Amino acid sequence: MPETPPPRPAITGMGVFCAGGYGTASLCETLRQAPAFDPASTDVLLAEIADEQRFTAHVGRLADDGTTGGVVLKATRRGRVADRLMLLAALEAWTSAGLSASTAEEAQRIGCVLAANNHFDRELETSFADRPGHARLVNPRERLACLDPYALGLLSRVFGFTGHSATVGSQSACSASAVVHAAGLLRSGLLDHCLVVAPAFFPSDSFREMLENLGIVSRIEGEAPVRPFDSSHAGTSQAPIAAAIVLSARPEHGPGTVTVEGVGSCLHRSTGTEPDLTGEVLAMRGALRDANLAPSDIGYVNAHATGTPRGDEVEALAIAEVFSGVARPPLVNGTKAIVGHGFNAAGLVGIVATCLQLTHGFVHDTPGLVDPIADLAWPGRGGTRAAADVDLAICNTFSFFGINTSVVLSSRNGCVGQGKGSHTS
């Protein structure tokens, strides 16, 4: 008898907090309108979350019961904005998935994969700059709270899960890599549900200087600083983004359900920042193979699309190679042009954005894309497939050190409605 294939995990809950959306409904509307990312908007977000009254209001809006909301508020009394952003995104995902860890058995079947890569980089650098050579003055509790796994313990304490959990760090690809890891845990039967969380990343001065010296930071001042795939592209713009999803092994698939059909990764022999055509092609083809799909099945590519000239050029070549010969090529866009580059959360916010587009029947334009560097199917610029027909998508997340990850998503269980602003060309 042929072996039954492992179940395809479904995304049963999502959460996001960024300048482009204080929650998934807000982000969905932003994606429909597709405004260019404004770096100044991040200051507004951080002030919103730092304000006690407004933060409490957001918790009350997202929590389905007073107990969980109270635990979140108690856990964030220290007031760290990074913790607050992470918990708001996780709270929205947890609540929308309807999860419960009220019994020991339930708690043991729920785990978490944290997508974090030194996400307290700025806090650590500032802390030790203030106390050079005086390790005895370091507060152990404060130092422990700057380690990535601290966030796992905080999430477990707030939501009560006790199942297998881990951190995954692979620079900008870490949240997509976390989804790959979580899907494997569900397919193996080790967990029934897995919360995947990407905390907001706050880079240190030295990290920012590194990006600037590498030519990664956008040199465009004014409107649309991030212009993926446009001939005027000149770099990316970092933004604090927290995102979360819940993956479930055996959900009830209904209208609006999105499944993770396939995952693909390629680590391609690099110790630098240069993008790699072969690795990106192998990641996309690996995800398609895992999903048992052909390139012609894909209707939409949510590209990594950082707006860096070399990164865009290589990814455009990779997409063209993977989908070469396809009669109706997939629509391609870049969400970073709208929300900025979340680094740790880059892949996960791309997955959330893709789910929102698949289930609401639209594919957003890429602001700043006026003179494309490649002949791909850009929404609003010769796209060939109505958005309501798009039910299979691939999300790309590529990083330093040859880390390339692609995820195939499907909404073939039904679209919840096309709505205003959708792409129908």
C-alpha positions as CSV (number, residue, x, y, z in Angstrom):
1,M,0.0,0.0,0.0
2,P,1.4,3.4,-0.9
3,E,2.5,5.6,2.0
4,T,0.1,8.4,2.9
5,P,1.9,11.7,2.4
6,P,2.3,13.9,5.5
7,P,-0.5,16.5,6.0
8,R,0.2,19.9,4.7
9,P,0.1,22.3,7.6
10,A,-2.4,25.2,7.4
11,I,-1.9,28.8,8.6
12,T,-4.8,29.1,11.1
13,G,-3.7,32.3,12.7
14,M,-1.7,35.4,11.8
15,G,-0.5,38.6,13.5
16,V,1.6,41.6,12.5
17,F,2.6,44.9,14.0
18,C,4.5,47.3,11.8
19,A,4.2,50.9,10.5
20,G,2.2,49.5,7.6
21,G,-0.4,47.8,9.8
22,Y,-1.3,47.6,13.5
23,G,-2.8,44.1,13.0
24,T,-3.5,42.0,9.9
25,A,-6.8,43.9,8.9
26,S,-4.9,47.2,9.0
27,L,-2.0,45.7,7.0
28,C,-4.5,44.2,4.4
29,E,-5.9,47.7,3.8
30,T,-2.4,49.2,3.5
31,L,-1.5,46.5,0.9
32,R,-4.6,47.3,-1.1
33,Q,-3.6,51.0,-1.3
34,A,0.1,50.2,-1.8
35,P,1.7,53.4,-0.5
36,A,5.4,53.8,-0.6
37,F,7.2,53.0,2.7
38,D,7.9,56.2,4.7
39,P,10.8,55.7,7.3
40,A,9.2,58.4,9.5
41,S,6.2,56.2,10.0
42,T,8.3,53.9,12.2
43,D,8.7,56.7,14.8
44,V,4.9,56.9,15.0
45,L,4.7,53.1,15.5
46,L,7.3,53.1,18.3
47,A,5.6,56.0,20.1
48,E,2.3,54.2,19.8
49,I,3.6,51.0,21.4
50,A,5.6,52.9,24.1
51,D,2.5,54.7,25.3
52,E,0.9,52.7,28.2
53,Q,-2.7,53.6,27.4
54,R,-2.5,52.9,23.7
55,F,-0.6,49.7,24.2
56,T,-3.2,48.5,26.7
57,A,-5.9,49.4,24.2
58,H,-4.2,47.2,21.6
59,V,-3.9,44.3,24.0
60,G,-7.6,44.6,24.9
61,R,-8.6,44.7,21.2
62,L,-6.6,41.6,20.4
63,A,-7.1,39.4,23.5
64,D,-10.1,37.0,23.4
65,D,-10.2,36.9,27.2
66,G,-9.1,39.1,30.1
67,T,-6.7,36.5,31.5
68,T,-4.4,36.3,28.5
69,G,-4.5,40.1,28.1
70,G,-3.6,40.6,31.7
71,V,-0.7,38.2,31.4
72,V,0.6,40.2,28.4
73,L,0.4,43.5,30.2
74,K,2.1,42.0,33.3
75,A,4.9,40.5,31.2
76,T,5.6,43.9,29.6
77,R,5.7,46.1,32.7
78,R,9.4,46.7,31.9
79,G,8.2,48.5,28.8
80,R,10.6,47.2,26.2
81,V,9.1,48.1,22.9
82,A,10.6,45.0,21.2
83,D,8.8,42.7,23.7
84,R,5.5,44.6,23.3
85,L,5.6,44.4,19.5
86,M,6.4,40.7,19.6
87,L,3.6,39.9,22.0
88,L,1.0,41.9,20.1
89,A,1.8,40.0,16.9
90,A,1.8,36.7,18.8
91,L,-1.4,37.5,20.6
92,E,-3.2,38.3,17.4
93,A,-2.0,35.0,15.8
94,W,-2.8,32.9,18.9
95,T,-6.3,34.4,19.3
96,S,-7.2,34.2,15.6
97,A,-6.2,30.5,15.6
98,G,-8.4,29.9,18.7
99,L,-5.6,28.0,20.5
100,S,-5.8,26.9,24.1
101,A,-3.2,25.5,26.4
102,S,-5.5,25.0,29.3
103,T,-4.6,21.4,29.9
104,A,-1.1,19.8,30.2
105,E,-1.9,17.6,27.2
106,E,-2.9,20.6,25.0
107,A,0.2,22.6,26.2
108,Q,2.6,19.7,25.3
109,R,1.2,19.5,21.7
110,I,1.8,23.2,21.0
111,G,5.3,24.5,20.4
112,C,7.1,27.6,19.1
113,V,9.8,28.5,16.6
114,L,11.3,31.9,17.2
115,A,12.9,33.6,14.2
116,A,15.6,35.7,15.9
117,N,19.1,36.7,15.0
118,N,20.6,38.8,17.8
119,H,17.4,40.8,17.8
120,F,18.6,42.9,20.8
121,D,21.7,43.9,18.9
122,R,21.3,47.6,19.6
123,E,20.5,47.1,23.3
124,L,23.6,44.9,23.8
125,E,26.0,47.3,22.1
126,T,24.7,50.3,24.0
127,S,24.8,48.4,27.3
128,F,28.4,47.4,27.0
129,A,29.5,50.7,25.6
130,D,28.3,52.3,28.8
131,R,30.2,49.9,31.0
132,P,33.6,49.0,29.4
133,G,35.7,46.6,31.3
134,H,33.3,46.3,34.3
135,A,31.6,42.9,33.8
136,R,30.8,42.8,37.5
137,L,28.4,45.6,37.0
138,V,26.3,43.7,34.4
139,N,22.9,42.9,35.8
140,P,22.4,39.1,35.1
141,R,18.6,39.4,34.6
142,E,19.0,42.3,32.1
143,R,21.8,40.4,30.2
144,L,19.7,37.2,30.0
145,A,16.8,39.2,28.7
146,C,19.0,40.1,25.7
147,L,19.5,36.5,24.6
148,D,17.2,35.3,21.8
149,P,15.8,32.3,23.7
150,Y,14.6,34.7,26.4
151,A,11.7,35.5,24.0
152,L,10.8,31.8,23.8
153,G,10.5,31.7,27.6
154,L,8.4,34.8,27.6
155,L,6.1,33.5,24.9
156,S,5.7,30.2,26.8
157,R,4.9,32.0,30.0
158,V,2.3,34.2,28.4
159,F,0.5,31.6,26.3
160,G,1.2,28.4,28.3
161,F,2.5,26.1,25.6
162,T,5.2,23.6,26.7
163,G,5.8,21.6,23.4
164,H,9.1,21.4,21.5
165,S,10.4,24.9,20.8
166,A,13.5,26.4,19.3
167,T,15.1,29.5,17.9
168,V,16.2,29.7,14.2
169,G,18.7,32.4,13.2
170,S,19.7,32.8,9.5
171,Q,19.8,36.6,9.1
172,S,17.1,37.9,6.8
173,A,15.9,34.4,6.0
174,C,15.4,33.4,9.6
175,S,11.6,33.7,9.7
176,A,11.1,31.8,6.5
177,S,13.6,29.2,7.8
178,A,11.5,29.1,11.0
179,V,8.4,28.3,8.9
180,V,10.4,25.4,7.2
181,H,11.4,24.1,10.7
182,A,7.8,24.4,12.0
183,A,6.3,22.6,9.0
184,G,8.8,19.8,9.6
185,L,7.7,19.5,13.3
186,L,4.0,19.3,12.2
187,R,4.6,16.8,9.4
188,S,6.6,14.5,11.8
189,G,3.7,14.5,14.2
190,L,5.8,16.0,17.1
191,L,3.4,18.9,17.4
192,D,-0.3,19.7,16.6
193,H,0.2,23.4,16.4
194,C,3.3,25.6,16.1
195,L,3.5,29.3,16.8
196,V,6.1,30.9,14.6
197,V,7.2,34.4,15.8
198,A,9.6,36.9,14.4
199,P,10.4,39.7,16.9
200,A,11.2,43.2,15.7
201,F,14.9,43.8,15.0
202,F,16.6,47.0,16.3
203,P,20.0,47.2,14.8
204,S,23.0,48.7,16.6
205,D,25.0,51.6,15.2
206,S,27.8,49.2,14.1
207,F,25.2,47.0,12.2
208,R,23.8,50.1,10.5
209,E,27.3,51.2,9.6
210,M,28.0,47.8,8.1
211,L,24.9,48.0,5.9
212,E,25.8,51.5,4.8
213,N,29.4,50.5,3.9
214,L,28.1,47.5,2.0
215,G,25.8,49.8,0.0
216,I,22.7,48.1,1.3
217,V,21.0,51.1,2.8
218,S,18.9,53.2,0.4
219,R,20.5,56.4,-0.7
220,I,17.1,57.7,-2.0
221,E,15.7,60.7,0.0
222,G,12.1,61.6,-0.2
223,E,9.3,59.5,-1.8
224,A,9.7,55.7,-2.2
225,P,13.1,55.1,-0.7
226,V,12.7,51.3,-1.4
227,R,12.2,50.7,-5.2
228,P,12.5,47.0,-5.9
229,F,13.2,46.0,-9.5
230,D,13.2,49.6,-10.7
231,S,16.1,51.1,-12.6
232,S,16.5,53.8,-9.9
233,H,16.7,51.3,-7.0
234,A,19.5,52.3,-4.6
235,G,19.1,50.1,-1.5
236,T,16.7,49.1,1.2
237,S,15.3,50.7,4.4
238,Q,15.2,48.9,7.7
239,A,12.0,48.9,9.7
240,P,10.8,47.4,13.1
241,I,8.4,44.7,12.2
242,A,7.0,41.9,14.4
243,A,5.0,39.1,12.8
244,A,3.6,35.7,13.8
245,I,1.6,32.8,12.4
246,V,0.1,29.7,13.8
247,L,0.7,26.5,11.8
248,S,-1.7,23.6,12.5
249,A,-1.3,20.0,11.4
250,R,-4.9,18.9,10.9
251,P,-7.2,21.9,10.7
252,E,-10.6,22.1,9.3
253,H,-10.0,23.5,5.8
254,G,-12.6,26.0,4.8
255,P,-12.9,29.2,2.9
256,G,-10.0,31.5,3.5
257,T,-7.6,28.7,4.7
258,V,-4.1,28.9,3.4
259,T,-1.8,25.8,3.5
260,V,1.9,25.5,3.4
261,E,2.2,23.3,0.3
262,G,5.9,23.1,0.0
263,V,9.2,24.4,1.4
264,G,12.6,24.7,-0.2
265,S,16.0,25.8,1.1
266,C,19.5,26.0,-0.3
267,L,22.7,26.9,1.6
268,H,25.1,27.8,-1.2
269,R,28.7,28.0,0.0
270,S,29.0,31.6,0.9
271,T,30.5,33.6,3.8
272,G,29.5,37.0,2.3
273,T,26.6,39.1,1.3
274,E,26.6,38.6,-2.5
275,P,23.3,37.1,-3.8
276,D,23.6,33.8,-5.6
277,L,21.5,32.9,-8.7
278,T,22.0,29.1,-8.4
279,G,21.0,29.1,-4.7
280,E,17.8,31.1,-5.3
281,V,16.8,28.9,-8.3
282,L,17.4,25.8,-6.2
283,A,15.3,27.1,-3.3
284,M,12.3,27.9,-5.5
285,R,12.5,24.6,-7.4
286,G,12.9,22.7,-4.1
287,A,9.7,24.3,-2.8
288,L,7.8,23.4,-6.0
289,R,9.1,19.9,-5.9
290,D,8.1,19.5,-2.2
291,A,4.6,20.8,-3.2
292,N,4.5,18.4,-6.2
293,L,3.7,21.4,-8.4
294,A,5.0,22.7,-11.7
295,P,6.1,26.3,-12.3
296,S,3.0,26.9,-14.4
297,D,0.8,26.2,-11.3
298,I,2.1,29.3,-9.5
299,G,0.1,32.5,-10.0
300,Y,2.0,34.9,-7.8
301,V,5.6,35.4,-6.5
302,N,6.1,37.5,-3.4
303,A,9.7,38.4,-4.1
304,H,12.4,39.1,-1.5
305,A,12.8,42.4,-3.4
306,T,15.0,44.5,-1.2
307,G,15.6,47.3,-3.6
308,T,19.3,46.7,-3.7
309,P,20.6,46.8,-7.3
310,R,22.5,43.5,-7.2
311,G,19.9,41.7,-5.1
312,D,17.1,42.7,-7.4
313,E,19.1,41.8,-10.5
314,V,19.9,38.3,-9.3
315,E,16.4,37.6,-8.1
316,A,14.8,38.8,-11.3
317,L,17.1,36.4,-13.2
318,A,16.2,33.6,-10.8
319,I,12.5,34.1,-11.2
320,A,12.9,34.3,-15.0
321,E,14.8,31.0,-15.0
322,V,12.4,29.1,-12.8
323,F,9.4,30.3,-14.8
324,S,10.9,30.2,-18.2
325,G,8.6,28.9,-20.9
326,V,5.4,29.3,-18.7
327,A,2.6,30.5,-20.9
328,R,1.0,32.7,-18.2
329,P,3.9,33.8,-16.0
330,P,3.1,34.6,-12.3
331,L,2.5,38.1,-11.1
332,V,5.5,39.5,-9.1
333,N,5.6,42.2,-6.4
334,G,7.7,43.3,-3.5
335,T,6.1,44.0,-0.1
336,K,9.2,45.7,1.3
337,A,8.4,48.7,-0.9
338,I,5.4,49.2,1.3
339,V,6.5,48.1,4.8
340,G,10.3,48.3,4.7
341,H,12.8,45.6,5.4
342,G,12.2,43.8,8.7
343,F,15.3,41.6,8.6
344,N,14.3,38.9,11.2
345,A,10.7,39.3,10.2
346,A,11.2,39.9,6.5
347,G,10.1,36.4,5.4
348,L,7.2,36.1,7.8
349,V,5.6,39.5,7.0
350,G,6.0,38.4,3.3
351,I,4.1,35.2,4.1
352,V,1.4,37.1,6.0
353,A,1.1,39.6,3.1
354,T,0.8,36.8,0.6
355,C,-1.9,35.1,2.7
356,L,-3.9,38.3,2.9
357,Q,-3.7,38.8,-0.9
358,L,-4.6,35.2,-1.7
359,T,-7.6,35.2,0.6
360,H,-8.9,38.6,-0.3
361,G,-8.4,38.4,-4.1
362,F,-5.9,41.1,-4.9
363,V,-2.2,41.4,-5.7
364,H,-0.7,44.7,-4.6
365,D,1.4,47.0,-6.9
366,T,5.0,47.7,-6.0
367,P,5.3,51.5,-5.3
368,G,8.3,53.1,-7.0
369,L,8.4,50.6,-9.8
370,V,8.3,52.8,-12.9
371,D,11.1,51.5,-15.1
372,P,11.4,47.8,-14.4
373,I,14.8,46.2,-14.9
374,A,13.3,42.9,-16.1
375,D,10.3,41.8,-18.2
376,L,8.3,40.1,-15.5
377,A,4.5,40.2,-14.9
378,W,4.2,43.2,-12.6
379,P,0.8,44.0,-11.2
380,G,-0.5,47.1,-13.0
381,R,2.3,46.7,-15.6
382,G,1.1,44.0,-17.9
383,G,0.1,41.3,-15.4
384,T,-1.8,38.5,-17.2
385,R,-3.8,36.8,-14.5
386,A,-6.8,38.2,-12.6
387,A,-6.1,38.2,-8.9
388,A,-9.3,36.2,-8.1
389,D,-7.7,33.3,-10.1
390,V,-4.5,33.3,-8.1
391,D,-4.6,30.5,-5.5
392,L,-1.0,29.3,-5.5
393,A,2.0,31.6,-4.6
394,I,5.6,31.3,-3.8
395,C,7.4,33.5,-1.2
396,N,11.1,34.2,-1.5
397,T,13.5,35.1,1.4
398,F,17.1,35.3,0.6
399,S,19.9,36.3,2.9
400,F,23.6,36.8,3.5
401,F,25.9,33.7,3.6
402,G,24.0,32.0,0.7
403,I,20.9,31.2,2.8
404,N,18.0,30.9,0.4
405,T,14.4,29.9,1.3
406,S,11.2,29.6,-0.6
407,V,7.7,28.7,0.6
408,V,4.7,27.7,-1.5
409,L,1.3,28.7,-0.2
410,S,-2.1,27.6,-1.4
411,S,-5.6,29.0,-0.9
412,R,-7.4,26.5,-3.1
413,N,-10.0,26.0,-0.4
414,G,-11.6,29.3,-1.4
415,C,-11.1,33.0,-1.7
416,V,-13.0,35.2,0.8
417,G,-13.7,38.0,-1.6
418,Q,-12.0,40.2,-4.1
419,G,-12.7,43.6,-2.8
420,K,-11.7,47.2,-3.7
421,G,-8.3,47.8,-5.2
422,S,-7.7,44.3,-6.5
423,H,-5.6,43.6,-9.6
424,T,-7.6,42.3,-12.5
425,S,-5.5,43.0,-15.5
